[in-house]
Amino acid sequence: MTVATAVSFDSDLMRRYDREGPRYTSYPTALQFRDGIEAGDYARAAATSRGALEGQPLSLYVHIPFCFSPCFYCGCNKIVTRHLDRADTYVRQLLSEISRRSGYFSRTRTVEQMHFGGGTPTFLPKKLLVELVDRIDHDFRLTDDPARDYSIEIDPRAVDEGLLQLLAALGFNRISLGVQDFDENVQRAVNRVQPADTVARVHDAARDLGFRSINFDLIYGLPRQTLETFASTLDRVVKMRPDRLAVYGYAHMPNVFKAQRQIRSAELPDAALRLGLLQLAVDKLCSAGYVYIGMDHFALPTDSLAQAQQDGTLHRSFQGYTTHANRDLVNLGVSAIGQVGNLYVQNHKSLPDYEGAIAGGALPSRRGALMSRDDVLRKDVIHELMCHGSIDIAAVERRHGIEFDGYFASELQRLRALQADGLVNLGGGRIDLTPAGRLLMRAVAMTFDAYLAADLRPARTSRLI
C-alpha cells in the first residue's frame, strides 16, 4: 500500500484544536484500566491469543526505573538514586518475573522485538545488563535475525564506547538518545545539561559499531526556549542525521509529576510560541528529508519505520510507533504495560508493591483491561488513522462483520464537522486525513473513543499541541 505522508501546517486549525486528549498508545487507554487483574486472566489470554494459536513471535518491554539525577520535565515512572546496590536488588526481582512470565509462552515464539525503557536502562552496571539479557534469552528466546528490533534508551552523559560495544554484543541494534534541546540555558532550566559534543560522540560511536537505527528525542515547549535557540538545536540535529526523531510537546502537569514543580511556569513558552516551535520543527525536518510518520515522530525514508508505514505494517503500542504489528507484548518490571491477546495488563507502579508481589510468588500485575468486541473494533479504526492516516471502510466491515455507516452513525456526523474544517476527507468508501489533519490525528481519533465523554480527565492527559 502507498500511504500519503504530506503534512501542511495550518496555524488557525492548530490553535482551534489545541485541547487535551489521549495519545492512543492503546485503546482502551490506560485511563480505563482497573484493579483486579488475576493470574488466571493472564493465563487465559496467553493461551488463547491469536499469537499463541499461530505461533507468532513476541515483543518484550523491560522497564528499568532508575536515574542518577532528576530531569524536571520528566513524567516517567522513575526512581532517582546514586546507590547502585538498588539496581542489583531490582534485577534479582526482575529475573524472577522473567522466569515466571516466560512460563505462559512457548519457547518456539522468538522475541522479534525488545525494548529497554525507563528511567535510564544504562543505569545498570554492565554485569547486570549481561545477566538480564542472558536470562531473557534462556527463558524466552532471542534471535540474531537482522530484521529484529532490539532497542534501548540511553542517557548520552553516562555512556562510553565500551558500553555501546557491549550493547551491540548483546544484540541491541537500535538506540534512542535523550537530547531534548541543545541550548544550555534551556538545559539548566530542566536540570539536564549535556553538551552537543557529548551527543555527537555517542551518535558517531554507535554508527561506527553498526547500530541499524538511531533515534533522538526532542521536546518543544520547554522553559526558556525561543524560536532562535530551537532552530539552532534542529540545525545541529539535522547535521548529525539520526534515522528517527521523536519531537514531543512538553506536558506541564506539576500536580501529577512532582519534579515538574521545579520548573517556573513564567519561563514556559506561551501558546503562540509553543505553536511556532512545533511549526519550526515540522518545517525544518520535512525540508531536510524526514518523513512525518505521525504523532510527533519523523524518520528518514530509508529507516524501517518509514518503510513499515509504506508497506502497511506500522503498529502503535506503549512504546510509540513500531515496525512489528500484532505481536503479544510481554511486560517486565515495575509499572510496565503489556498486551496479550485482548488483555491489557500493567504491573504495580510502586517499587515496594512490585517487590511484595514477587516475594509472594505472584505475577506483579495490578491493573488492566479486557477488551470487549466494541473495544477491538474501535482500536482497529483508531489504529488505522494513527498509523496509516486513512480508514478503508469496506475492509473494516469485513474484519468485524458490521455495517460501518450504521455502527458509527454519530461518529460520522461528527466527522462531517471535521471535514468542514479541513481535517478529513469523506467519500469513496474511505476516511482520509488531509495534510493538515495529519498533524491533528489525535483530534480525529478522539471521534471514535467511546470512553472519552465520561472518563477524560484533562489533568491526566496531554494537550494535542
Number of C-alpha atoms within 10 A of each C-alpha: 9 9 15 18 17 13 20 14 18 14 13 8 16 18 14 9 14 15 14 18 19 25 21 22 17 18 25 24 19 19 17 14 17 14 12 12 22 16 13 9 13 20 15 14 21 25 16 14 19 17 19 22 10 10 15 19 21 27 24 21 22 23 23 28 23 25 20 15 13 18 19 20 26 17 17 12 17 21 19 14 15 13 10 13 12 13 19 15 11 18 19 14 19 23 19 16 21 22 15 15 19 16 13 15 20 18 18 13 18 19 25 21 22 21 20 22 22 25 23 24 21 24 23 20 14 14 9 15 18 16 14 19 16 16 17 18 15 14 19 22 19 23 15 11 9 9 14 20 23 24 24 21 22 24 19 21 15 13 16 12 14 11 14 20 15 14 25 18 12 16 20 22 22 22 24 22 21 21 23 23 27 23 19 17 15 21 22 15 20 24 17 21 18 20 16 17 10 13 22 16 15 21 22 13 17 22 14 9 15 12 19 19 20 20 23 23 18 23 21 25 25 24 22 20 24 20 16 11 18 24 16 15 19 19 16 14 21 15 10 13 19 21 21 24 25 22 19 17 20 21 20 21 18 17 11 12 15 13 17 21 15 14 18 12 14 9 14 18 19 13 13 10 16 21 19 18 24 22 18 19 21 22 15 16 21 17 10 14 14 25 24 23 31 23 21 20 19 25 26 22 16 11 18 20 25 23 16 20 24 19 12 16 17 24 22 19 20 18 12 15 22 19 19 21 15 19 23 24 23 23 25 25 29 28 27 24 25 23 26 26 22 19 20 25 30 25 24 22 18 13 17 11 16 24 18 14 19 19 13 9 11 15 22 29 28 20 21 25 22 20 16 12 11 11 17 15 20 20 21 17 19 25 23 22 22 28 23 27 24 23 21 15 17 14 12 18 15 11 10 14 11 14 14 16 13 10 11 15 12 12 17 18 13 14 21 15 12 19 19 10 13 16 23 26 18 16 9 8 12 15 20 22 27 22 19 20 26 29 25 24 23 24 21 22 22 18 18 20 20 15 15 17 9 7 10 15 14 13 13 15 16 18 19 21 23
